[in-house]
Amino acid sequence: MGRRVILVLSMLVLASIACTLGTPSETGVVTEDIEVRPLVLLLAPVNGSTIAEGAQVTLHAIALDSQMGVARIEFRIDDVPVGEAVSDQEGGQPTLNATGTWQALGQAGHLVTVEAFRADGSSLGISDVSVNVVPQPRDRSGPPAETAPPTEEAPPPGDAEQPDEPPAGAGADQSPTEPPPADTPAPPTAEPTAFPGVDASVTYLELNVRQGPGTNYPAVTTLAQGDPVTIIGRSADNTWLAISFDGGAAWVIAESVDFTGDVGQLPLVAAP
């Protein structure tokens, strides 16, 4: 905007300088003064501007008339006056700057017009631009919209995680697991007194002895291949055996010992 004002003022200075025109005469050069034509220019807003509704728009205009002077500048929006500037000199002045503001209301295109007047009320020119008022942009700093909590979906058939089979001789104790125990480890299950127990020995190189019939139960100790154990019961699915341990019962995976009898004949022992 500043560059446009400088350009306009430069044009005014250049136009006010008399230049020499005509043909040579006996006494020298014939000169004529160039008449400066009146000028009205709307500097702001810029033509084609997009403005958010409710914004304060700066209006800026300049008018020049070196012959009769500029007495008043009027701003109009859609031909409705919204502000003016009046010269403080009687009869007007050669150059008059005017500024004002307009609150952009109405989501539509608007015509911004500036008109300058001489002291006698005659118009010395009009300048106008078109602007477009649009809705205020949405405030993205507020709280996010509420969303429904995600629903749990059952896994498709075949995607359930399957227990790994223990490698031969590696001492793994994988098997179908029971629900996880409480956060505080439970003591070994009390040893049944009605069943005397069956002697057996460990076949794994290293075997975890657990508090319950499942790998999700914590280990209470480990046994090595050949260590003797006394089997005192079984789990409901026959995959885990309860052994006598520390005055109670602990659990080992059934295939980890050399018991060859009928597992179904062993008494059921409840999981801790």
VONUZA-236725 format. One record per residue (C-alpha): residue in three letters; x, z, y. Coordinates in Angstrom, 3 decimals. Each point is the difference from the previous one (the first is absolute). Layout:
// residues N
 code        X        Z        Y
  ALA        X        Z        Y
...
// end
This chain:
// residues 272
 code        X        Z        Y
  MET    0.000    0.000    0.000
  GLY    2.858    0.826    2.400
  ARG    1.556   -3.403   -0.527
  ARG   -3.277   -1.713    0.902
  VAL   -0.246    1.949    3.275
  ILE    3.586   -0.930    0.911
  LEU   -0.726   -3.652   -0.800
  VAL   -3.110    0.005    2.200
  LEU    1.827    1.616    2.922
  SER    2.898   -2.459   -0.375
  MET   -2.433   -2.909    0.188
  LEU   -1.466    1.503    3.153
  VAL    3.416    0.312    1.657
  LEU    0.990   -3.538   -0.926
  ALA   -3.303   -1.406    1.206
  SER    0.279    1.803    3.335
  ILE    3.322   -1.644    0.815
  ALA   -0.460   -3.115    2.110
  CYS    1.544   -3.089   -1.480
  THR    0.933   -3.164    1.741
  LEU   -2.070   -3.084   -0.734
  GLY   -0.370   -3.387    1.731
  THR    2.435   -2.593    1.353
  PRO    2.926    0.444    2.425
  SER   -0.733   -0.365    3.711
  GLU    2.227   -0.571    2.962
  THR    0.505    3.711    0.533
  GLY    0.390    1.057   -3.634
  VAL   -2.321    0.819   -2.914
  VAL   -3.773    0.173    0.245
  THR   -1.216    3.280   -1.666
  GLU   -3.388    1.108   -1.301
  ASP   -1.076    3.513   -1.130
  ILE   -1.432    0.157   -3.520
  GLU   -3.281    1.895   -0.059
  VAL   -0.094    2.770   -2.646
  ARG   -3.201   -0.229   -2.033
  PRO   -1.915    3.235   -0.798
  LEU    0.674    1.484   -3.452
  VAL   -1.875    2.512   -2.187
  LEU    1.569    1.086   -3.303
  LEU   -1.211    2.488   -2.627
  LEU    3.151    1.500   -1.523
  ALA   -1.615    2.439   -2.454
  PRO   -1.563    0.006   -2.499
  VAL    1.487   -3.034   -1.728
  ASN   -2.372   -2.757   -1.014
  GLY   -1.114    0.300   -3.633
  SER    0.913    3.693   -0.315
  THR   -1.555    2.076   -2.810
  ILE   -0.954    3.496    1.193
  ALA   -1.249    3.024   -1.980
  GLU   -3.391    1.234    1.162
  GLY    0.270    3.011    2.308
  ALA    3.530   -0.830    1.197
  GLN    0.893    0.125    3.712
  VAL    0.985   -3.524    1.078
  THR    2.280   -0.520    2.999
  LEU   -1.165   -2.621    2.521
  HIS    2.620   -1.561    2.272
  ALA   -0.329   -2.916    2.418
  ILE    1.789   -1.518    2.993
  ALA   -1.376   -2.216    2.783
  LEU    1.882   -1.954    2.698
  ASP   -1.225   -1.705    3.183
  SER    2.634   -0.413    2.715
  GLN   -2.397   -1.721    2.405
  MET   -3.051    2.270    0.178
  GLY    1.063    3.005   -2.049
  VAL   -1.537    1.825   -2.977
  ALA   -2.498    2.741    0.863
  ARG   -1.401    1.013   -3.393
  ILE    0.427   -0.519   -3.777
  GLU   -2.873    0.652   -2.394
  PHE    0.131    0.469   -3.810
  ARG   -3.014   -0.917   -2.155
  ILE   -0.770    0.306   -3.729
  ASP   -2.594   -2.527   -1.145
  ASP   -0.847   -0.504    3.707
  VAL   -0.613    3.740    0.557
  PRO    2.313    1.585    2.655
  VAL    2.245    2.750   -1.448
  GLY    2.458    0.568    2.870
  GLU    1.621   -1.360    3.147
  ALA    2.971    0.306    2.360
  VAL   -0.366   -0.302    3.799
  SER    2.778   -0.845    2.458
  ASP    0.890    2.754    2.467
  GLN    0.798   -2.618    2.643
  GLU   -2.709   -1.296    2.316
  GLY   -0.626   -3.646   -0.748
  GLY    1.774    0.216   -3.356
  GLN    3.602   -0.542   -1.036
  PRO    1.977   -2.951   -1.437
  THR    0.460    1.619   -3.437
  LEU   -2.227    2.607   -1.636
  ASN    0.607    1.704   -3.353
  ALA   -2.878    1.662   -1.837
  THR   -0.129    2.217   -3.081
  GLY   -2.822    1.708   -1.847
  THR   -1.198    1.134   -3.447
  TRP   -2.899   -0.863   -2.247
  GLN   -1.147    1.818   -3.137
  ALA   -0.538   -2.603   -2.671
  LEU   -3.537    0.443   -1.298
  GLY   -2.078   -2.363   -2.076
  GLN    1.436   -1.666   -3.087
  ALA   -0.066   -3.594    1.188
  GLY    1.821   -2.519    2.162
  HIS    0.118    0.786    3.741
  LEU    0.919   -1.978    3.107
  VAL    2.316    1.794    2.432
  THR   -0.166   -1.528    3.494
  VAL    1.902    0.652    3.236
  GLU   -1.085   -1.490    3.350
  ALA    1.740    0.321    3.390
  PHE   -1.744   -0.108    3.405
  ARG    1.060   -0.547    3.618
  ALA   -1.042    2.222    2.884
  ASP   -2.916   -2.309    0.808
  GLY   -1.349    0.438   -3.560
  SER    0.944   -3.441   -1.239
  SER    1.513   -0.292   -3.463
  LEU    3.570   -1.219   -0.239
  GLY    0.005   -0.360   -3.817
  ILE   -0.922    1.273   -3.466
  SER    2.036    0.673   -3.150
  ASP   -1.367    1.145   -3.365
  VAL    0.992    0.649   -3.647
  SER   -1.842    0.679   -3.254
  VAL    0.581    3.115   -2.133
  ASN   -1.461    1.159   -3.309
  VAL   -1.068    3.630   -0.619
  VAL    0.154    1.127   -3.657
  PRO   -0.825    3.288   -1.802
  GLN    2.479    2.866    0.102
  PRO    2.360   -0.051   -3.002
  ARG   -0.805    2.547   -2.684
  ASP    1.882    3.312    0.269
  ARG    2.150    0.153   -3.138
  SER    1.345    3.479    0.717
  GLY   -3.125    1.837   -1.129
  PRO   -0.648    1.498   -3.457
  PRO   -0.195   -2.512   -2.835
  ALA   -3.369   -0.983   -1.356
  GLU   -1.231    2.074   -2.923
  THR    0.422   -1.650   -3.346
  ALA   -1.561    0.905   -3.304
  PRO    2.363    1.748   -2.442
  PRO    1.316   -2.272   -2.724
  THR   -1.844    0.223   -3.292
  GLU    1.894    0.591   -3.185
  GLU   -0.265   -2.829   -2.446
  ALA    0.494    0.365   -3.695
  PRO    3.042   -1.909   -1.258
  PRO   -0.801   -3.190   -1.861
  PRO    0.143    0.148   -3.803
  GLY    3.487   -0.244   -1.367
  ASP    1.704    1.304    3.164
  ALA    0.094    3.659   -1.051
  GLU    3.502    1.301   -0.367
  GLN    0.983    0.344   -3.661
  PRO    2.470    2.617   -1.280
  ASP    3.354   -1.329   -1.042
  GLU    1.093    0.326   -3.598
  PRO    3.106    2.153   -0.377
  PRO    3.116   -1.889   -1.094
  ALA    1.273    0.920   -3.436
  GLY    2.238    3.046    0.106
  ALA   -0.194    0.290    3.819
  GLY   -1.889    3.301   -0.023
  ALA   -2.928   -1.207    2.203
  ASP   -3.293    1.841   -0.413
  GLN   -2.550   -2.550    1.262
  SER   -3.618    0.170   -1.237
  PRO   -3.547   -0.055    1.371
  THR   -0.145    2.717    2.635
  GLU   -2.530    2.700    0.782
  PRO   -1.161    0.877    3.567
  PRO    2.823    1.448    2.120
  PRO    0.460    3.764   -0.064
  ALA   -0.474    2.332    2.935
  ASP    2.766    0.219    2.610
  THR    1.222    3.291   -1.454
  PRO    1.490   -0.554   -3.505
  ALA   -2.093    1.738   -2.631
  PRO    1.658    2.226   -2.608
  PRO    0.237   -1.268   -3.608
  THR   -3.272    0.063   -1.928
  ALA   -0.430    3.111   -2.083
  GLU    1.104   -0.634   -3.591
  PRO   -2.845   -0.089   -2.558
  THR    0.352    2.882   -2.446
  ALA   -2.249   -1.339   -2.758
  PHE    2.314   -2.940   -0.799
  PRO    3.474    0.882   -1.301
  GLY    1.597   -3.248    1.167
  VAL    1.831   -2.917   -1.592
  ASP    3.772   -0.298    0.191
  ALA    1.375   -3.318    1.293
  SER    3.025   -1.355    1.866
  VAL    0.575   -2.213    3.045
  THR    0.774   -3.695   -0.604
  TYR    0.641   -1.052    3.642
  LEU    3.520    0.228    1.412
  GLU   -1.440    2.056    2.872
  LEU   -3.559    1.255    0.210
  ASN   -1.888    1.499    2.933
  VAL   -2.153    3.000   -0.905
  ARG   -2.943    0.192    2.426
  GLN   -2.626    2.532    1.094
  GLY   -2.859   -2.270   -1.013
  PRO   -0.828   -3.106   -2.047
  GLY    1.085   -2.668    2.477
  THR    3.026   -1.259    1.914
  ASN   -1.647    1.166    3.222
  TYR    0.553    3.603   -1.046
  PRO    3.350    1.543    0.994
  ALA    2.725    0.398   -2.613
  VAL    0.880    3.548   -1.011
  THR    3.106   -0.855   -2.047
  THR    1.683   -2.783   -1.943
  LEU    0.869   -0.252   -3.695
  ALA    2.607   -2.119   -1.748
  GLN   -0.196   -2.069   -3.162
  GLY   -0.172    2.257   -3.075
  ASP   -1.209    3.127    1.841
  PRO   -2.610    1.871   -2.094
  VAL   -3.550    0.494    1.338
  THR   -3.126    1.682   -1.348
  ILE   -3.160   -2.056    0.417
  ILE   -3.048    2.154    0.671
  GLY   -2.628   -2.520    1.113
  ARG   -0.910   -3.370    1.456
  SER   -1.741   -1.663    2.943
  ALA   -3.483   -1.492   -0.336
  ASP    1.370   -3.548   -0.285
  ASN    2.816    1.016   -2.423
  THR    2.711   -1.471    2.268
  TRP    1.518    3.365    0.990
  LEU    1.000    3.001   -2.147
  ALA    0.023    3.622    1.073
  ILE    3.104    1.875   -1.095
  SER    0.857    3.666    0.020
  PHE    1.990    0.745    3.149
  ASP    0.927    3.234    1.778
  GLY   -2.895    2.003   -1.437
  GLY   -2.529   -2.712    0.785
  ALA   -0.502   -3.716   -0.431
  ALA    1.748   -2.994    1.533
  TRP   -0.490   -3.710   -0.645
  VAL    1.999   -2.942   -1.369
  ILE   -1.016   -3.587   -0.660
  ALA   -1.135   -0.328   -3.640
  GLU    2.390   -2.814   -0.932
  SER    3.033    1.986    1.131
  VAL    0.048    2.300   -3.042
  ASP    0.229   -0.695   -3.750
  PHE   -3.385    1.481   -0.874
  THR   -1.465   -2.106   -2.811
  GLY   -3.121    1.959   -0.888
  ASP   -3.565   -0.719    1.061
  VAL   -0.041    0.630    3.753
  GLY   -3.768    0.268   -0.160
  GLN    0.301    3.126   -2.101
  LEU    1.812    1.834    2.813
  PRO   -2.137    2.228    2.214
  LEU   -1.015   -1.232    3.440
  VAL    1.802    1.746    2.849
  ALA   -1.555   -0.183    3.480
  ALA    2.096   -1.431    2.809
  PRO    1.011    2.517    2.695
// end
